[in-house]
Amino acid sequence: MTKLKHEDQHHGHQWGLRVGTEIVASTMIGLGIGFFLDRWLDTRPIFLIIFAIFGLAAGFINLYQLMVIDIRKQAGQRGGSDKP
């Protein structure tokens, strides 16, 4: 097994933390909005479910955009023209 350079290993740890944070934060925001809308309108749990799905989708969309940016940056460092 090959050893990773320190920069590559550090980059992997950053991505791991970023993925977890993005998904959890967006889902929690969606759950919070849905919870308070359900409380305010007395319509449990319809808004909670809807906004939890919206929050989860927003987290994955944000991660996709970050991944595209990272791929383009790495391709630029290598001198290639990889387009996702």
DAMOPE-V428986 format. One record per residue. N is the residue number from 1. RES is the residue in one letter. OMEGA is omega as a letter, one per 20 degrees, with the letter a starting at -180 (999 if undefined). NEAR is the number of other ideal C-beta (glycine too) atoms within 12 Angstrom. Layout:
{{N,RES,OMEGA,NEAR} {N,RES,OMEGA,NEAR}}
This chain:
{{1,M,a,3} {2,T,r,6} {3,K,r,7} {4,L,r,12} {5,K,a,10} {6,H,a,10} {7,E,r,12} {8,D,r,15} {9,Q,r,14} {10,H,r,13} {11,H,r,18} {12,G,r,16} {13,H,r,15} {14,Q,r,16} {15,W,r,20} {16,G,r,15} {17,L,a,15} {18,R,r,21} {19,V,a,22} {20,G,a,17} {21,T,a,18} {22,E,a,27} {23,I,a,26} {24,V,a,18} {25,A,a,21} {26,S,r,27} {27,T,r,26} {28,M,r,21} {29,I,r,22} {30,G,r,28} {31,L,r,26} {32,G,r,20} {33,I,r,24} {34,G,r,28} {35,F,a,24} {36,F,r,18} {37,L,r,23} {38,D,r,21} {39,R,a,15} {40,W,a,12} {41,L,a,14} {42,D,a,11} {43,T,a,17} {44,R,h,15} {45,P,a,17} {46,I,a,16} {47,F,r,25} {48,L,a,24} {49,I,a,20} {50,I,a,20} {51,F,r,27} {52,A,r,27} {53,I,r,20} {54,F,a,23} {55,G,r,29} {56,L,r,25} {57,A,r,19} {58,A,r,23} {59,G,r,28} {60,F,r,20} {61,I,r,17} {62,N,r,23} {63,L,r,25} {64,Y,r,18} {65,Q,r,16} {66,L,r,22} {67,M,r,19} {68,V,r,17} {69,I,a,16} {70,D,r,22} {71,I,r,20} {72,R,r,18} {73,K,r,16} {74,Q,r,19} {75,A,r,16} {76,G,r,14} {77,Q,r,14} {78,R,a,11} {79,G,a,8} {80,G,r,12} {81,S,r,10} {82,D,r,15} {83,K,a,9} {84,P,999,15}}
